[in-house]
Amino acid sequence: MTENIHKTAIISETAQIGENVKIGPYCVIGDKVQLADNVTLYSHVVIEGDTKIGQGTVVFPFASIGHIPQDLKYEGEKSSVIIGKNNVIREHVTISPGTKGDALVTKIGDNCLFMVASHIAHDCVVGNNVILANNATLAGHVKVGDFAIIGGLAAIHQFVRIGKHAMIGGMSGIENDVIPYGSAMGERASLSGLNLVGLRRRNFSRDDIHKLRNAYRVLFAQEGTLQERIDDVANMFEENKEAMEIIEFIKQNGSRAICQPKNGNAKNEQAA
């Protein structure tokens, strides 16, 4: 293994290093770090704290993972970062551990891409196949579902939930929860429709997309209360898995409101 570790790297004797791990020049690996097999760290990567990185993950120069969170309430409590398999973590990415204000862990799934200078704050939970574009930032306690894409320079407010397959436009400020399959954008973002491009790319059938669009229009129509429209969608589309995933997401009652179309109007939702 030593031939894969540059002589300038500083690695704690108590760190756990798997097979075929490559560690480049000037990397610093702390006492409790665990690197699984086939992890690659390019130069100047710093990993500290109780941090676990899964097989095949690649970390580019100047990334900082596991240092104490940017949270004034943090008091040195034991917390961790858990990163899954086959992720790509690009230059200057920062990932913070959890705090006692939540589950004491920041958790990332598999096959994610975190582009340059993106930030994952304390206590975030990020699913599989998620993309954060350049300079996208997650505040503390954010939850991001599988296959979500967050555009460059987008900022996600603390405690917000981003549903699976959602798309967040670049430079958007997200203050409220974005439904699964939804697309949101704007300085103070509103829901702009469904992530139809993403649905097509992931081979959702035309029939499923059509049903999902109809469910969306009922859910965000101007008539009735939101609860009445939730009940309508639950009755009308109970056999459509994607529509019911949206209903379950809303019923979970996160600490933020649901991001909705501007003026409550879903008529401008894109054509399939």
C-alpha positions in Angstrom: 0.0 0.0 0.0 2.9 2.4 0.7 3.6 2.8 -3.1 0.1 4.5 -3.3 0.8 7.0 -0.6 2.9 10.1 -1.3 5.7 10.6 1.1 4.5 14.1 2.0 1.1 12.9 3.2 0.4 13.0 6.9 -1.7 10.0 8.1 -2.5 9.3 11.7 -1.4 5.9 12.9 -4.9 5.2 14.1 -6.6 6.0 10.8 -8.0 2.9 9.0 -6.9 2.7 5.4 -8.4 0.1 3.1 -6.8 -1.8 0.1 -5.6 0.1 -3.0 -6.2 3.5 -1.4 -4.3 6.3 -3.2 -3.3 9.3 -1.1 -1.6 12.2 -3.0 0.9 14.9 -1.9 0.2 16.9 1.2 -3.0 15.2 2.3 -3.7 15.1 6.0 -5.7 12.2 7.5 -6.9 12.4 11.1 -7.1 9.9 13.9 -10.6 8.5 13.4 -10.8 8.6 9.7 -11.8 5.4 7.8 -11.1 5.1 4.1 -12.6 2.0 2.4 -11.0 0.1 -0.5 -10.1 2.0 -3.7 -10.6 5.5 -2.4 -8.5 8.1 -4.2 -7.4 11.4 -2.6 -5.6 13.8 -4.8 -3.3 16.4 -3.3 -4.0 18.7 -0.4 -7.1 16.9 0.8 -7.8 17.2 4.6 -10.0 14.7 6.3 -10.6 14.9 10.1 -13.0 13.8 12.8 -15.0 10.6 12.9 -15.3 10.4 9.1 -16.0 7.3 7.0 -15.6 7.3 3.2 -16.9 4.5 1.1 -15.3 2.4 -1.6 -14.3 4.0 -4.8 -15.0 7.6 -3.8 -12.6 10.1 -5.4 -11.7 13.4 -3.6 -10.0 16.2 -5.5 -7.5 18.8 -4.2 -8.3 21.2 -1.3 -11.5 19.5 -0.2 -12.1 19.7 3.6 -14.1 16.9 5.2 -15.0 16.3 8.8 -13.7 19.5 10.4 -15.9 21.1 13.1 -19.2 22.5 11.8 -19.8 26.2 11.1 -22.4 26.3 13.9 -22.0 28.5 17.0 -24.0 26.0 19.0 -21.5 23.3 18.5 -19.7 22.4 21.8 -17.3 19.7 20.7 -19.8 16.9 20.9 -18.8 13.6 19.2 -20.3 13.5 15.8 -19.5 12.1 12.4 -19.6 12.2 8.6 -20.6 9.1 6.7 -20.0 9.1 2.9 -21.1 6.2 0.7 -19.6 4.5 -2.4 -18.4 5.9 -5.7 -18.8 9.6 -5.0 -16.9 12.3 -6.8 -16.0 15.2 -4.5 -14.4 18.0 -6.4 -12.0 20.9 -5.5 -12.7 23.0 -2.4 -15.8 21.0 -1.4 -16.5 21.3 2.4 -18.5 18.7 4.3 -19.2 19.2 8.0 -20.1 16.6 10.7 -23.4 16.6 12.7 -24.3 18.3 15.9 -26.3 17.5 19.1 -29.1 19.6 17.6 -29.9 16.7 15.3 -28.7 13.1 14.8 -25.0 13.9 15.3 -24.2 12.7 11.8 -24.0 14.1 8.3 -24.8 11.3 5.8 -24.2 11.1 2.1 -25.3 8.2 -0.1 -23.7 6.6 -3.2 -22.8 7.8 -6.7 -23.1 11.5 -6.0 -21.2 14.4 -7.7 -20.3 17.4 -5.7 -18.8 20.0 -8.0 -16.2 22.7 -7.1 -16.8 24.6 -3.8 -20.1 23.1 -3.0 -20.9 22.9 0.7 -22.7 20.3 2.8 -23.3 21.6 6.3 -23.9 19.8 9.6 -26.6 17.2 9.9 -27.5 17.1 6.2 -28.8 13.8 4.8 -28.1 13.4 1.0 -29.4 10.5 -1.0 -27.9 8.6 -3.9 -27.1 9.9 -7.3 -27.4 13.6 -6.2 -25.6 16.4 -8.0 -24.5 19.7 -6.5 -23.2 22.0 -9.1 -20.4 24.6 -8.5 -20.9 26.6 -5.3 -24.2 25.1 -4.4 -24.7 25.2 -0.6 -26.8 23.2 1.8 -27.4 24.8 5.2 -27.7 22.7 8.3 -30.2 19.8 8.6 -31.2 19.8 4.9 -32.4 16.5 3.4 -31.9 15.8 -0.3 -33.6 12.9 -2.0 -32.2 10.5 -4.6 -31.4 11.9 -8.1 -32.0 15.5 -7.1 -29.9 18.1 -8.9 -29.0 21.5 -7.3 -27.8 24.1 -9.7 -24.8 26.3 -9.4 -24.8 29.0 -6.7 -28.1 27.8 -5.4 -28.5 28.1 -1.6 -30.8 25.8 0.4 -32.2 27.1 3.7 -31.6 25.1 6.9 -34.2 22.3 7.6 -35.5 22.4 4.0 -36.3 19.0 2.3 -35.6 18.5 -1.4 -37.6 15.6 -2.8 -36.2 12.8 -5.0 -35.7 13.7 -8.7 -36.2 17.4 -8.0 -34.3 20.1 -10.0 -33.2 23.3 -8.4 -32.3 26.1 -10.8 -28.9 27.9 -10.6 -28.7 30.9 -8.3 -31.9 30.0 -6.6 -32.7 30.7 -2.9 -34.7 27.8 -1.6 -36.6 28.6 1.6 -39.3 25.9 1.5 -39.6 22.2 0.8 -39.5 21.2 -2.8 -41.7 18.2 -3.7 -40.3 15.1 -5.4 -40.1 15.5 -9.2 -40.6 19.2 -8.8 -38.5 22.0 -10.4 -37.9 25.2 -8.5 -36.1 28.4 -9.4 -35.9 32.1 -8.5 -34.1 34.5 -6.1 -36.7 33.4 -3.6 -37.7 30.3 -5.4 -41.2 29.2 -6.5 -42.2 25.9 -8.0 -42.0 26.2 -11.8 -43.4 22.8 -12.7 -42.1 19.2 -12.8 -38.5 18.2 -13.6 -39.7 16.8 -17.0 -36.2 16.7 -18.4 -34.9 14.6 -15.5 -37.9 12.3 -15.8 -37.3 11.6 -19.4 -33.6 11.1 -18.9 -34.4 8.4 -16.3 -36.8 6.6 -18.6 -40.1 7.4 -16.9 -42.8 6.4 -19.4 -44.8 9.0 -21.2 -48.0 7.6 -19.4 -46.4 8.0 -16.0 -45.3 11.5 -16.8 -48.8 12.4 -18.1 -50.4 11.1 -14.9 -47.8 13.0 -12.8 -48.5 16.2 -14.6 -52.3 15.8 -14.0 -51.7 15.2 -10.3 -49.5 18.3 -10.1 -52.2 20.4 -11.7 -54.8 19.2 -9.2 -52.5 19.6 -6.3 -51.6 23.2 -7.1 -54.9 24.4 -8.6 -56.3 27.6 -7.2 -59.6 26.1 -6.1 -60.0 24.7 -2.5 -57.6 24.4 0.3 -54.3 22.6 0.1 -55.6 19.8 2.3 -58.6 19.3 0.0 -56.4 19.1 -3.0 -54.1 16.6 -1.2 -57.1 14.4 -0.5 -58.3 14.8 -4.2 -54.9 13.7 -5.5 -54.7 10.8 -3.0 -58.1 9.5 -4.3 -57.6 10.2 -8.0 -54.1 8.9 -8.3 -53.8 6.3 -5.6 -52.4 3.8 -8.1 -49.7 6.1 -9.4 -46.5 5.6 -7.3 -45.0 8.9 -8.2 -48.0 11.0 -7.3 -48.4 9.2 -4.0 -44.7 9.8 -3.2 -45.5 13.5 -3.5 -48.5 13.2 -1.2 -46.5 11.3 1.4 -43.7 13.9 1.2 -46.2 16.7 2.0 -47.8 14.7 4.8 -44.5 14.2 6.5 -44.9 17.8 7.7 -41.3 19.1 7.7 -40.5 22.3 9.6 -40.7 24.4 6.4 -43.7 25.1 4.2 -44.1 23.5 0.8 -42.6 25.5 -2.1 -45.6 26.3 -4.4 -46.1 27.9 -7.9 -46.0 31.7 -8.0 -49.5 33.0 -7.4 -50.7 29.4 -6.7 -51.0 28.9 -10.5 -50.0 25.5 -12.0 -51.2 26.3 -15.5 -47.7 27.3 -16.7 -46.3 23.8 -16.0 -44.3 22.7 -19.1 -45.8 20.4 -21.7 -44.5 16.8 -21.8 
